[in-house]
Amino acid sequence: MAVDAAATGAGLVGLLGAWHRRPVPAAVGSGVAMLLLLGYWELMARYYEMHWPGRK
């Protein structure tokens, strides 16, 4: 949950950077948000694999 919240915060930084036409904060916020979301999806995939009923 914390990774997802951090990704949301980074996305907001990117959005505000884009709104104020600041390319560096927009790019950094968007990039960090993407990396954190990929990490979150990785965690969810591992959780699914561990808890899937048909797992061997």
Phi and psi in radians as a Rosetta constraint file:
Dihedral C 1 N 2 CA 2 C 2 CIRCULARHARMONIC -1.158 0.35
Dihedral N 2 CA 2 C 2 N 3 CIRCULARHARMONIC -0.641 0.35
Dihedral C 2 N 3 CA 3 C 3 CIRCULARHARMONIC -1.143 0.35
Dihedral N 3 CA 3 C 3 N 4 CIRCULARHARMONIC -0.716 0.35
Dihedral C 3 N 4 CA 4 C 4 CIRCULARHARMONIC -1.155 0.35
Dihedral N 4 CA 4 C 4 N 5 CIRCULARHARMONIC -0.702 0.35
Dihedral C 4 N 5 CA 5 C 5 CIRCULARHARMONIC -1.134 0.35
Dihedral N 5 CA 5 C 5 N 6 CIRCULARHARMONIC -0.704 0.35
Dihedral C 5 N 6 CA 6 C 6 CIRCULARHARMONIC -1.140 0.35
Dihedral N 6 CA 6 C 6 N 7 CIRCULARHARMONIC -0.670 0.35
Dihedral C 6 N 7 CA 7 C 7 CIRCULARHARMONIC -1.126 0.35
Dihedral N 7 CA 7 C 7 N 8 CIRCULARHARMONIC -0.664 0.35
Dihedral C 7 N 8 CA 8 C 8 CIRCULARHARMONIC -1.124 0.35
Dihedral N 8 CA 8 C 8 N 9 CIRCULARHARMONIC -0.760 0.35
Dihedral C 8 N 9 CA 9 C 9 CIRCULARHARMONIC -1.094 0.35
Dihedral N 9 CA 9 C 9 N 10 CIRCULARHARMONIC -0.738 0.35
Dihedral C 9 N 10 CA 10 C 10 CIRCULARHARMONIC -1.136 0.35
Dihedral N 10 CA 10 C 10 N 11 CIRCULARHARMONIC -0.655 0.35
Dihedral C 10 N 11 CA 11 C 11 CIRCULARHARMONIC -1.109 0.35
Dihedral N 11 CA 11 C 11 N 12 CIRCULARHARMONIC -0.658 0.35
Dihedral C 11 N 12 CA 12 C 12 CIRCULARHARMONIC -1.174 0.35
Dihedral N 12 CA 12 C 12 N 13 CIRCULARHARMONIC -0.653 0.35
Dihedral C 12 N 13 CA 13 C 13 CIRCULARHARMONIC -1.074 0.35
Dihedral N 13 CA 13 C 13 N 14 CIRCULARHARMONIC -0.763 0.35
Dihedral C 13 N 14 CA 14 C 14 CIRCULARHARMONIC -1.112 0.35
Dihedral N 14 CA 14 C 14 N 15 CIRCULARHARMONIC -0.705 0.35
Dihedral C 14 N 15 CA 15 C 15 CIRCULARHARMONIC -1.138 0.35
Dihedral N 15 CA 15 C 15 N 16 CIRCULARHARMONIC -0.772 0.35
Dihedral C 15 N 16 CA 16 C 16 CIRCULARHARMONIC -1.163 0.35
Dihedral N 16 CA 16 C 16 N 17 CIRCULARHARMONIC -0.653 0.35
Dihedral C 16 N 17 CA 17 C 17 CIRCULARHARMONIC -1.078 0.35
Dihedral N 17 CA 17 C 17 N 18 CIRCULARHARMONIC -0.720 0.35
Dihedral C 17 N 18 CA 18 C 18 CIRCULARHARMONIC -1.184 0.35
Dihedral N 18 CA 18 C 18 N 19 CIRCULARHARMONIC -0.690 0.35
Dihedral C 18 N 19 CA 19 C 19 CIRCULARHARMONIC -1.067 0.35
Dihedral N 19 CA 19 C 19 N 20 CIRCULARHARMONIC -0.716 0.35
Dihedral C 19 N 20 CA 20 C 20 CIRCULARHARMONIC -1.587 0.35
Dihedral N 20 CA 20 C 20 N 21 CIRCULARHARMONIC 0.154 0.35
Dihedral C 20 N 21 CA 21 C 21 CIRCULARHARMONIC 0.986 0.35
Dihedral N 21 CA 21 C 21 N 22 CIRCULARHARMONIC 0.804 0.35
Dihedral C 21 N 22 CA 22 C 22 CIRCULARHARMONIC -1.915 0.35
Dihedral N 22 CA 22 C 22 N 23 CIRCULARHARMONIC 1.823 0.35
Dihedral C 22 N 23 CA 23 C 23 CIRCULARHARMONIC -1.153 0.35
Dihedral N 23 CA 23 C 23 N 24 CIRCULARHARMONIC -0.641 0.35
Dihedral C 23 N 24 CA 24 C 24 CIRCULARHARMONIC -1.182 0.35
Dihedral N 24 CA 24 C 24 N 25 CIRCULARHARMONIC -0.908 0.35
Dihedral C 24 N 25 CA 25 C 25 CIRCULARHARMONIC -1.087 0.35
Dihedral N 25 CA 25 C 25 N 26 CIRCULARHARMONIC -0.596 0.35
Dihedral C 25 N 26 CA 26 C 26 CIRCULARHARMONIC -1.138 0.35
Dihedral N 26 CA 26 C 26 N 27 CIRCULARHARMONIC -0.783 0.35
Dihedral C 26 N 27 CA 27 C 27 CIRCULARHARMONIC -1.217 0.35
Dihedral N 27 CA 27 C 27 N 28 CIRCULARHARMONIC -0.766 0.35
Dihedral C 27 N 28 CA 28 C 28 CIRCULARHARMONIC -1.160 0.35
Dihedral N 28 CA 28 C 28 N 29 CIRCULARHARMONIC -0.805 0.35
Dihedral C 28 N 29 CA 29 C 29 CIRCULARHARMONIC -1.070 0.35
Dihedral N 29 CA 29 C 29 N 30 CIRCULARHARMONIC -0.734 0.35
Dihedral C 29 N 30 CA 30 C 30 CIRCULARHARMONIC -1.177 0.35
Dihedral N 30 CA 30 C 30 N 31 CIRCULARHARMONIC -0.735 0.35
Dihedral C 30 N 31 CA 31 C 31 CIRCULARHARMONIC -1.136 0.35
Dihedral N 31 CA 31 C 31 N 32 CIRCULARHARMONIC -0.770 0.35
Dihedral C 31 N 32 CA 32 C 32 CIRCULARHARMONIC -1.131 0.35
Dihedral N 32 CA 32 C 32 N 33 CIRCULARHARMONIC -0.713 0.35
Dihedral C 32 N 33 CA 33 C 33 CIRCULARHARMONIC -1.067 0.35
Dihedral N 33 CA 33 C 33 N 34 CIRCULARHARMONIC -0.737 0.35
Dihedral C 33 N 34 CA 34 C 34 CIRCULARHARMONIC -1.131 0.35
Dihedral N 34 CA 34 C 34 N 35 CIRCULARHARMONIC -0.763 0.35
Dihedral C 34 N 35 CA 35 C 35 CIRCULARHARMONIC -1.111 0.35
Dihedral N 35 CA 35 C 35 N 36 CIRCULARHARMONIC -0.741 0.35
Dihedral C 35 N 36 CA 36 C 36 CIRCULARHARMONIC -1.172 0.35
Dihedral N 36 CA 36 C 36 N 37 CIRCULARHARMONIC -0.660 0.35
Dihedral C 36 N 37 CA 37 C 37 CIRCULARHARMONIC -1.170 0.35
Dihedral N 37 CA 37 C 37 N 38 CIRCULARHARMONIC -0.663 0.35
Dihedral C 37 N 38 CA 38 C 38 CIRCULARHARMONIC -1.106 0.35
Dihedral N 38 CA 38 C 38 N 39 CIRCULARHARMONIC -0.693 0.35
Dihedral C 38 N 39 CA 39 C 39 CIRCULARHARMONIC -1.118 0.35
Dihedral N 39 CA 39 C 39 N 40 CIRCULARHARMONIC -0.694 0.35
Dihedral C 39 N 40 CA 40 C 40 CIRCULARHARMONIC -1.116 0.35
Dihedral N 40 CA 40 C 40 N 41 CIRCULARHARMONIC -0.747 0.35
Dihedral C 40 N 41 CA 41 C 41 CIRCULARHARMONIC -1.130 0.35
Dihedral N 41 CA 41 C 41 N 42 CIRCULARHARMONIC -0.640 0.35
Dihedral C 41 N 42 CA 42 C 42 CIRCULARHARMONIC -1.080 0.35
Dihedral N 42 CA 42 C 42 N 43 CIRCULARHARMONIC -0.778 0.35
Dihedral C 42 N 43 CA 43 C 43 CIRCULARHARMONIC -1.083 0.35
Dihedral N 43 CA 43 C 43 N 44 CIRCULARHARMONIC -0.713 0.35
Dihedral C 43 N 44 CA 44 C 44 CIRCULARHARMONIC -1.196 0.35
Dihedral N 44 CA 44 C 44 N 45 CIRCULARHARMONIC -0.625 0.35
Dihedral C 44 N 45 CA 45 C 45 CIRCULARHARMONIC -1.151 0.35
Dihedral N 45 CA 45 C 45 N 46 CIRCULARHARMONIC -0.736 0.35
Dihedral C 45 N 46 CA 46 C 46 CIRCULARHARMONIC -1.106 0.35
Dihedral N 46 CA 46 C 46 N 47 CIRCULARHARMONIC -0.733 0.35
Dihedral C 46 N 47 CA 47 C 47 CIRCULARHARMONIC -1.074 0.35
Dihedral N 47 CA 47 C 47 N 48 CIRCULARHARMONIC -0.768 0.35
Dihedral C 47 N 48 CA 48 C 48 CIRCULARHARMONIC -1.089 0.35
Dihedral N 48 CA 48 C 48 N 49 CIRCULARHARMONIC -0.768 0.35
Dihedral C 48 N 49 CA 49 C 49 CIRCULARHARMONIC -1.103 0.35
Dihedral N 49 CA 49 C 49 N 50 CIRCULARHARMONIC -0.622 0.35
Dihedral C 49 N 50 CA 50 C 50 CIRCULARHARMONIC -1.295 0.35
Dihedral N 50 CA 50 C 50 N 51 CIRCULARHARMONIC -0.547 0.35
Dihedral C 50 N 51 CA 51 C 51 CIRCULARHARMONIC -1.909 0.35
Dihedral N 51 CA 51 C 51 N 52 CIRCULARHARMONIC 0.139 0.35
Dihedral C 51 N 52 CA 52 C 52 CIRCULARHARMONIC -1.246 0.35
Dihedral N 52 CA 52 C 52 N 53 CIRCULARHARMONIC 2.276 0.35
Dihedral C 52 N 53 CA 53 C 53 CIRCULARHARMONIC -1.082 0.35
Dihedral N 53 CA 53 C 53 N 54 CIRCULARHARMONIC -0.538 0.35
Dihedral C 53 N 54 CA 54 C 54 CIRCULARHARMONIC -1.564 0.35
Dihedral N 54 CA 54 C 54 N 55 CIRCULARHARMONIC 0.209 0.35
Dihedral C 54 N 55 CA 55 C 55 CIRCULARHARMONIC -1.180 0.35
Dihedral N 55 CA 55 C 55 N 56 CIRCULARHARMONIC 2.492 0.35
